C-alpha cells in the first residue's frame, strides 16, 4: 500500500481519529437516551445521520484531491468488495422495504468511503497508530462515563441494569470493542520502546472494561485473540518449524474442541450462559425457515428486522423475544442477499485471509498482523453476533474495508527475523516466493 502524494498533516490525522472515534462509539445515541437493552430498537437519529453525511462529504473531498492516483490504486486492489456493495445497492429492487434499503445502502457506501480514504492515504504503521488513538480515547471515555456519568455509562434497565457500557449503547458492544482494543495495543506494545510504555497500561484498561462489561462472549473472544497473536507471529518461522508447529496446534485445537463439545453445558454454566446461548440457538431455526423462503437473494439490505409488519416479526413471535438482528453474521448475510451474495462475500473474505497470511510472512513489524487479526476477530465474533459485517456507520466495516484495500509498499517487504534459514524460499524464482507475492498483491 502506498499513501497518496504528501504525508497527512496533524490536522488531517486528528480529523481521521475523530471520524473513526465517532464510528467506533455511540456517543450521540447515548446522549439522546438510546437503549439497546430491551428488544428491537432502531437507534439511528437525525443528528447522527447528518454527522456521517458530513463525514462522507469531507472524505470524498480529500480523496478527490488526488483522484487519479486513488483510482489507479483501487484498480490494482480487490474487486470483490465492489461486487458485494453493488449487490447490496441492487437489493433495493427485491427488498421488502426498498426506501429503507436504498437509504441504508447509501450509508454503507459512505462508510466504505471512509475505509477507502484511510487505506489509500495512510501506511499500515500510520493506520495502527490512528486506531490506537481511537481506541484509547474510547477506552478512557468509557471509564469516565461509567464512573462519573453513570446515567449514560451504565446499563439503565433490564436484567443488566448497572453493568458498565461506557460510550456504547450496550454492555456487550463495550465488551467486544475493548477486546479489539486489547489486540490493537498488543500490536503497538510489540513494536517496543514508547509503544510498549503506552500499550501495556492501555491493555490493562481495556481488559478492565471487558471484565466490567460482564460479557462472557467478549471474554471468550479475548482468549481466542490472545492465543492467535503468537500463533500468527509463528508464520514467520522457518518453513519446517512452521509445519511442525501447525500440525501440533491442529492436534491441540482438535482435542480442545472435542472436550468443549462434550462439556458444553458445564462450560456455558460457568460463564453464566445456558445451552441456548441466551436464546440465540432457539431462534436460529426460525431464521433459517425465513431464509429458505428467499434463499438465493434474501430480503434486501436492512429489509428483514423492521417491526411487527416485517418478515422478522415471525421470528420474534416464534422465539418469544425481539432481537435486532440474527446474532450470527452468516445468517444475517443470508437474510440480506441470500446464498448468492453470501458466497461472493465469503470468497472475498477467504482471499483476504490468504493474502493477510502472505503479508505477515513477508514482513517483520507488528502492524502487519493487523489485517489477519481483524479478519480473525470478525470471523470469531460472527458466530454469536453480526461481527460488524455490512454495518453502516460502523467502525468494524471501516476496518474491514481498510483490510481488504490495504497493500504492502516495496519498502515494507522484508524477510522476517526468524525466517533467515528460509531465505531461499523468498527467491524470485522459487514457487514459494511466487505464492507469497501473489497473496500480498
C-alpha positions as CSV (number, residue, x, y, z in Angstrom):
1,X,0.0,0.0,0.0
2,X,1.3,3.5,-0.8
3,X,0.0,6.7,0.6
4,X,-1.0,9.3,-1.9
5,X,1.4,12.2,-2.5
6,X,2.2,14.4,0.6
7,X,2.0,12.9,4.0
8,X,-1.1,13.7,6.1
9,X,-0.5,16.6,8.5
10,X,-1.5,16.9,12.1
11,X,-5.0,18.4,11.4
12,X,-5.8,15.7,8.9
13,X,-4.7,12.9,11.2
14,X,-6.8,14.5,14.1
15,X,-9.8,14.6,11.7
16,X,-9.2,10.9,10.9
17,X,-9.1,9.9,14.5
18,X,-12.3,11.9,15.2
19,X,-14.3,10.2,12.4
20,X,-13.0,6.8,13.4
21,X,-14.0,7.6,17.0
22,X,-17.5,8.5,16.1
23,X,-17.8,5.4,14.0
24,X,-16.5,3.3,17.0
25,X,-18.7,4.7,19.8
26,X,-22.3,5.6,20.3
27,X,-22.0,9.0,22.0
28,X,-24.8,10.7,20.1
29,X,-27.2,7.9,20.7
30,X,-26.3,7.8,24.4
31,X,-26.8,11.5,24.9
32,X,-30.3,11.2,23.2
33,X,-31.3,8.3,25.5
34,X,-30.9,5.3,23.1
35,X,-31.0,2.0,24.9
36,X,-30.4,-1.4,23.2
37,X,-31.0,-3.4,26.3
38,X,-34.6,-4.2,25.6
39,X,-35.6,-5.8,22.3
40,X,-35.6,-4.2,18.9
41,X,-34.7,-0.6,18.5
42,X,-33.6,1.4,15.5
43,X,-31.1,3.6,17.3
44,X,-30.3,5.8,14.3
45,X,-31.1,9.5,14.8
46,X,-31.1,12.6,12.6
47,X,-28.1,14.2,14.2
48,X,-26.0,11.1,13.8
49,X,-27.1,10.8,10.2
50,X,-26.3,14.4,9.5
51,X,-22.9,14.0,11.1
52,X,-22.0,11.0,9.0
53,X,-23.3,12.7,5.9
54,X,-20.8,15.5,6.5
55,X,-18.0,12.9,7.2
56,X,-18.8,11.2,3.9
57,X,-18.5,14.5,2.1
58,X,-15.2,15.5,3.7
59,X,-13.7,12.1,2.9
60,X,-14.8,12.4,-0.7
61,X,-13.2,15.9,-1.0
62,X,-10.0,14.6,0.5
63,X,-10.0,11.7,-2.0
64,X,-10.7,14.0,-4.9
65,X,-7.5,15.9,-4.3
66,X,-5.6,13.0,-5.8
67,X,-8.4,11.2,-7.6
68,X,-6.3,9.9,-10.4
69,X,-3.8,8.2,-8.1
70,X,-6.6,6.9,-5.8
71,X,-8.5,5.4,-8.8
72,X,-5.3,3.8,-10.0
73,X,-4.6,2.3,-6.6
74,X,-8.1,1.0,-6.3
75,X,-8.0,-0.6,-9.7
76,X,-5.0,-2.6,-8.5
77,X,-6.8,-3.9,-5.5
78,X,-9.6,-6.4,-4.6
79,X,-12.6,-6.1,-6.9
80,X,-14.9,-8.4,-4.9
81,X,-15.6,-5.6,-2.3
82,X,-17.2,-3.6,-5.1
83,X,-19.3,-6.6,-6.3
84,X,-20.6,-7.0,-2.7
85,X,-21.5,-3.3,-2.4
86,X,-23.2,-3.4,-5.9
87,X,-25.3,-6.3,-4.8
88,X,-26.3,-4.5,-1.5
89,X,-27.4,-1.5,-3.5
90,X,-29.2,-3.7,-6.1
91,X,-31.1,-5.5,-3.3
92,X,-33.3,-2.4,-3.3
93,X,-35.1,-4.0,-6.3
94,X,-36.3,-7.0,-4.3
95,X,-36.3,-5.6,-0.8
96,X,-39.5,-5.6,1.3
97,X,-38.7,-2.0,2.2
98,X,-37.0,-0.5,-0.9
99,X,-36.9,3.0,0.5
100,X,-35.1,1.9,3.7
101,X,-32.8,-0.4,1.7
102,X,-31.8,2.4,-0.6
103,X,-31.0,4.9,2.2
104,X,-29.1,2.4,4.3
105,X,-27.1,1.1,1.3
106,X,-26.0,4.6,0.5
107,X,-24.9,4.9,4.1
108,X,-23.0,1.7,3.7
109,X,-21.3,3.0,0.6
110,X,-20.4,6.2,2.5
111,X,-19.0,4.1,5.4
112,X,-16.9,2.2,2.8
113,X,-15.7,5.5,1.5
114,X,-14.1,6.2,5.0
115,X,-12.2,2.9,4.7
116,X,-11.1,3.8,1.2
117,X,-9.8,7.2,2.4
118,X,-7.8,5.7,5.3
119,X,-6.4,2.8,3.3
120,X,-5.2,4.9,0.4
121,X,-4.0,7.8,2.5
122,X,-2.1,6.1,5.3
123,X,0.6,3.4,5.7
124,X,-0.1,0.3,7.8
125,X,2.0,1.8,10.6
126,X,0.0,5.0,10.5
127,X,-3.3,3.1,10.5
128,X,-2.3,1.2,13.6
129,X,-1.4,4.5,15.4
130,X,-4.7,6.1,14.3
131,X,-6.7,3.2,15.6
132,X,-4.8,3.1,18.9
133,X,-5.6,6.8,19.3
134,X,-9.2,6.0,18.5
135,X,-9.5,3.1,21.0
136,X,-7.5,4.9,23.6
137,X,-10.0,7.8,23.6
138,X,-12.9,5.3,23.5
139,X,-11.5,3.3,26.5
140,X,-10.7,6.4,28.6
141,X,-14.1,8.0,27.7
142,X,-15.9,4.7,28.7
143,X,-14.1,4.7,32.0
144,X,-15.1,8.3,32.7
145,X,-18.7,7.8,31.6
146,X,-19.1,4.6,33.8
147,X,-17.7,6.3,36.9
148,X,-18.5,10.0,36.6
149,X,-21.6,9.8,34.4
150,X,-23.4,6.6,35.3
151,X,-26.7,7.9,33.8
152,X,-25.1,7.3,30.4
153,X,-22.2,4.9,31.2
154,X,-24.2,2.2,32.9
155,X,-27.0,-0.1,31.6
156,X,-30.2,1.7,32.7
157,X,-32.8,-1.0,32.6
158,X,-33.4,-4.7,32.3
159,X,-31.5,-7.7,33.7
160,X,-28.2,-5.9,33.0
161,X,-29.0,-2.7,34.9
162,X,-25.9,-1.2,36.5
163,X,-23.5,-3.0,34.3
164,X,-20.8,-0.9,32.5
165,X,-21.5,0.1,28.9
166,X,-19.2,3.2,28.7
167,X,-19.6,5.1,25.4
168,X,-21.7,2.3,23.9
169,X,-25.4,1.5,24.0
170,X,-25.0,-2.0,25.3
171,X,-22.5,-3.7,27.6
172,X,-21.8,-6.5,25.0
173,X,-20.8,-3.8,22.5
174,X,-18.4,-2.3,25.0
175,X,-17.0,-5.8,25.7
176,X,-16.4,-6.6,22.1
177,X,-14.9,-3.2,21.4
178,X,-12.4,-3.5,24.2
179,X,-11.4,-6.9,23.1
180,X,-10.3,-5.3,19.8
181,X,-8.6,-2.6,21.9
182,X,-6.5,-5.3,23.6
183,X,-5.5,-6.5,20.2
184,X,-4.5,-3.1,18.9
185,X,-2.5,-2.1,22.0
186,X,-0.8,-5.5,22.0
187,X,0.3,-4.9,18.4
188,X,1.5,-1.5,19.5
189,X,3.4,-2.9,22.5
190,X,5.1,-5.4,20.3
191,X,6.8,-2.5,18.5
192,X,8.8,-1.9,21.7
193,X,10.0,1.4,23.1
194,X,7.3,4.1,23.5
195,X,4.8,1.7,22.0
196,X,5.3,-0.7,24.9
197,X,5.1,2.1,27.5
198,X,1.8,3.2,26.1
199,X,0.4,-0.2,25.1
200,X,0.8,-2.1,28.4
201,X,-1.3,0.2,30.6
202,X,-3.9,0.6,27.8
203,X,-4.1,-3.2,27.6
204,X,-4.8,-3.3,31.3
205,X,-7.6,-0.7,30.9
206,X,-9.2,-2.5,28.0
207,X,-9.2,-5.8,30.0
208,X,-10.7,-4.0,32.9
209,X,-13.5,-2.7,30.7
210,X,-14.2,-6.2,29.3
211,X,-14.5,-7.5,32.8
212,X,-16.8,-4.7,34.0
213,X,-19.0,-5.2,30.9
214,X,-19.6,-8.7,32.1
215,X,-19.8,-10.1,28.6
216,X,-18.9,-13.8,28.6
217,X,-18.8,-13.7,24.8
218,X,-16.3,-10.9,24.8
219,X,-14.1,-12.8,27.3
220,X,-14.2,-15.9,25.1
221,X,-13.2,-13.9,22.0
222,X,-10.5,-12.1,24.1
223,X,-8.9,-15.5,24.9
224,X,-9.0,-16.6,21.3
225,X,-7.4,-13.3,20.2
226,X,-4.6,-13.6,22.8
227,X,-3.8,-17.1,21.6
228,X,-3.9,-16.2,17.9
229,X,-1.4,-13.3,18.1
230,X,1.7,-15.5,18.9
231,X,0.4,-18.2,16.5
232,X,0.2,-15.8,13.6
233,X,3.7,-14.4,14.5
234,X,4.8,-18.0,14.1
235,X,4.0,-17.7,10.4
236,X,7.4,-16.1,10.2
237,X,9.2,-19.2,11.4
238,X,11.4,-21.4,9.2
239,X,9.1,-23.4,6.9
240,X,10.0,-26.8,8.5
241,X,9.3,-25.4,12.0
242,X,6.1,-23.9,10.7
243,X,4.8,-27.3,9.5
244,X,5.6,-28.9,12.8
245,X,4.0,-26.1,14.8
246,X,0.9,-26.1,12.6
247,X,0.4,-29.9,13.0
248,X,0.8,-29.7,16.8
249,X,-1.6,-26.8,17.0
250,X,-4.2,-28.7,14.9
251,X,-4.0,-31.7,17.2
252,X,-4.3,-29.5,20.3
253,X,-7.2,-27.5,18.8
254,X,-8.9,-30.7,17.9
255,X,-8.6,-32.1,21.4
256,X,-9.8,-28.8,23.0
257,X,-12.7,-28.7,20.5
258,X,-13.8,-32.2,21.3
259,X,-13.6,-31.5,25.1
260,X,-15.6,-28.4,24.7
261,X,-18.2,-30.1,22.6
262,X,-18.6,-32.9,25.2
263,X,-18.8,-30.5,28.1
264,X,-20.6,-27.6,26.5
265,X,-23.3,-27.4,29.2
266,X,-20.8,-27.2,32.0
267,X,-18.6,-24.6,30.3
268,X,-21.6,-22.4,29.5
269,X,-22.9,-22.7,33.0
270,X,-19.5,-21.5,34.3
271,X,-19.9,-18.4,32.1
272,X,-23.5,-17.8,33.3
273,X,-24.9,-18.9,29.9
274,X,-27.4,-21.6,29.1
275,X,-27.0,-24.1,26.3
276,X,-29.1,-21.9,24.0
277,X,-26.6,-19.0,24.3
278,X,-29.3,-16.8,25.9
279,X,-32.0,-17.7,23.4
280,X,-29.8,-17.5,20.3
281,X,-29.9,-21.1,19.2
282,X,-33.6,-21.2,19.9
283,X,-34.3,-18.5,17.3
284,X,-31.8,-19.6,14.6
285,X,-34.1,-22.4,13.3
286,X,-36.9,-19.9,12.8
287,X,-34.5,-17.6,11.0
288,X,-33.4,-20.4,8.7
289,X,-37.1,-21.0,7.9
290,X,-37.4,-17.5,6.6
291,X,-34.1,-17.7,4.8
292,X,-35.4,-20.7,2.8
293,X,-38.3,-18.6,1.6
294,X,-35.9,-16.2,-0.2
295,X,-32.8,-18.5,-0.4
296,X,-31.0,-17.1,-3.3
297,X,-31.2,-13.3,-2.9
298,X,-32.6,-12.6,0.6
299,X,-34.8,-9.8,1.8
300,X,-32.6,-6.9,0.9
301,X,-30.2,-4.8,2.9
302,X,-31.9,-3.7,6.2
303,X,-35.1,-5.2,4.9
304,X,-35.9,-8.0,7.4
305,X,-35.9,-6.7,11.0
306,X,-38.2,-3.7,10.6
307,X,-41.0,-4.0,13.1
308,X,-44.2,-6.0,13.6
309,X,-45.2,-5.8,10.0
310,X,-41.8,-7.1,8.7
311,X,-40.6,-10.6,8.0
312,X,-38.6,-10.6,11.2
313,X,-41.9,-10.4,13.2
314,X,-42.3,-14.2,12.6
315,X,-39.0,-14.8,14.4
316,X,-40.0,-12.5,17.3
317,X,-43.3,-14.3,17.8
318,X,-41.8,-17.8,17.5
319,X,-38.8,-17.1,19.7
320,X,-40.6,-15.0,22.3
321,X,-38.3,-12.0,22.2
322,X,-37.3,-9.2,19.8
323,X,-33.7,-9.4,18.7
324,X,-32.5,-6.5,16.5
325,X,-30.5,-8.9,14.3
326,X,-29.7,-12.6,13.9
327,X,-26.9,-12.7,16.5
328,X,-25.0,-14.5,13.8
329,X,-23.1,-12.9,10.9
330,X,-23.6,-15.7,8.5
331,X,-27.3,-15.9,9.0
332,X,-27.6,-12.2,8.7
333,X,-25.8,-12.2,5.4
334,X,-28.2,-14.8,4.1
335,X,-31.1,-12.6,5.2
336,X,-29.5,-9.6,3.4
337,X,-28.7,-11.0,0.0
338,X,-29.1,-14.8,0.1
339,X,-26.8,-17.5,-1.0
340,X,-25.5,-15.6,-4.0
341,X,-24.3,-12.6,-2.1
342,X,-23.1,-14.6,0.9
343,X,-21.0,-16.8,-1.3
344,X,-19.4,-13.8,-3.0
345,X,-18.6,-12.2,0.3
346,X,-17.1,-15.4,1.8
347,X,-15.0,-15.9,-1.3
348,X,-13.6,-12.4,-0.9
349,X,-13.1,-12.9,2.9
350,X,-11.1,-16.1,2.2
351,X,-9.0,-14.4,-0.4
352,X,-8.3,-11.6,2.0
353,X,-7.3,-14.0,4.7
354,X,-4.8,-15.9,2.5
355,X,-3.4,-12.5,1.4
356,X,-3.1,-11.4,5.0
357,X,-1.1,-14.6,5.8
358,X,1.3,-13.7,3.0
359,X,1.6,-10.2,4.3
360,X,2.6,-11.5,7.8
361,X,5.0,-14.0,6.2
362,X,6.7,-11.3,4.1
363,X,7.2,-8.7,6.8
364,X,8.6,-8.3,10.3
365,X,6.7,-5.5,12.0
366,X,3.7,-6.0,14.3
367,X,1.4,-3.6,12.4
368,X,1.2,-6.2,9.5
369,X,-0.6,-8.5,11.9
370,X,-3.5,-6.1,11.9
371,X,-5.3,-7.5,8.8
372,X,-5.2,-11.1,9.8
373,X,-6.2,-10.3,13.4
374,X,-9.1,-8.1,12.2
375,X,-10.3,-10.9,9.9
376,X,-10.0,-13.5,12.7
377,X,-11.9,-11.2,15.1
378,X,-14.7,-10.7,12.5
379,X,-14.9,-14.4,11.9
380,X,-14.9,-15.3,15.7
381,X,-17.5,-12.7,16.7
382,X,-19.8,-13.6,13.8
383,X,-20.9,-16.9,15.5
384,X,-22.9,-15.1,18.2
385,X,-23.1,-11.5,16.8
386,X,-23.0,-9.9,13.4
387,X,-19.3,-9.2,13.6
388,X,-19.8,-5.8,12.1
389,X,-20.4,-7.3,8.6
390,X,-22.1,-4.8,6.3
391,X,-22.9,-2.5,9.2
392,X,-23.2,1.1,8.0
393,X,-21.6,3.9,10.1
394,X,-19.7,1.2,11.9
395,X,-16.0,1.1,12.7
396,X,-15.7,-2.6,12.0
397,X,-16.9,-2.3,8.4
398,X,-14.5,0.7,8.0
399,X,-11.6,-1.5,9.3
400,X,-12.7,-4.4,7.1
401,X,-12.6,-2.1,4.1
402,X,-9.2,-0.9,5.2
403,X,-8.0,-4.5,5.4
404,X,-9.4,-5.5,2.0
405,X,-7.9,-2.5,0.3
406,X,-4.5,-2.1,2.0
407,X,-1.4,-3.3,0.3
408,X,2.3,-3.5,1.0
409,X,4.8,-1.0,-0.3
410,X,8.0,-2.3,-1.7
411,X,9.8,-0.8,1.3
412,X,7.5,-2.9,3.6
413,X,8.7,-6.2,2.2
414,X,11.3,-7.8,4.3
415,X,12.4,-11.3,5.5
416,X,11.1,-12.0,8.9
417,X,13.8,-12.2,11.5
418,X,13.0,-15.9,12.3
419,X,13.0,-16.9,8.7
420,X,16.7,-16.4,8.0
421,X,17.2,-20.1,7.4
422,X,14.2,-20.0,5.0
423,X,15.8,-17.3,2.8
424,X,15.8,-19.4,-0.4
425,X,12.0,-19.7,-0.3
426,X,11.8,-16.0,-1.0
427,X,13.9,-16.2,-4.1
428,X,12.1,-14.5,-7.1
429,X,12.5,-17.8,-9.0
430,X,11.0,-20.1,-6.3
431,X,7.5,-21.4,-6.1
432,X,7.1,-20.3,-2.5
433,X,8.1,-16.7,-3.4
434,X,5.6,-16.7,-6.2
435,X,2.8,-17.8,-3.9
436,X,3.6,-15.2,-1.3
437,X,3.9,-12.4,-3.8
438,X,0.6,-13.3,-5.4
439,X,-1.0,-13.4,-1.9
440,X,0.1,-10.0,-0.9
441,X,-0.6,-8.2,-4.2
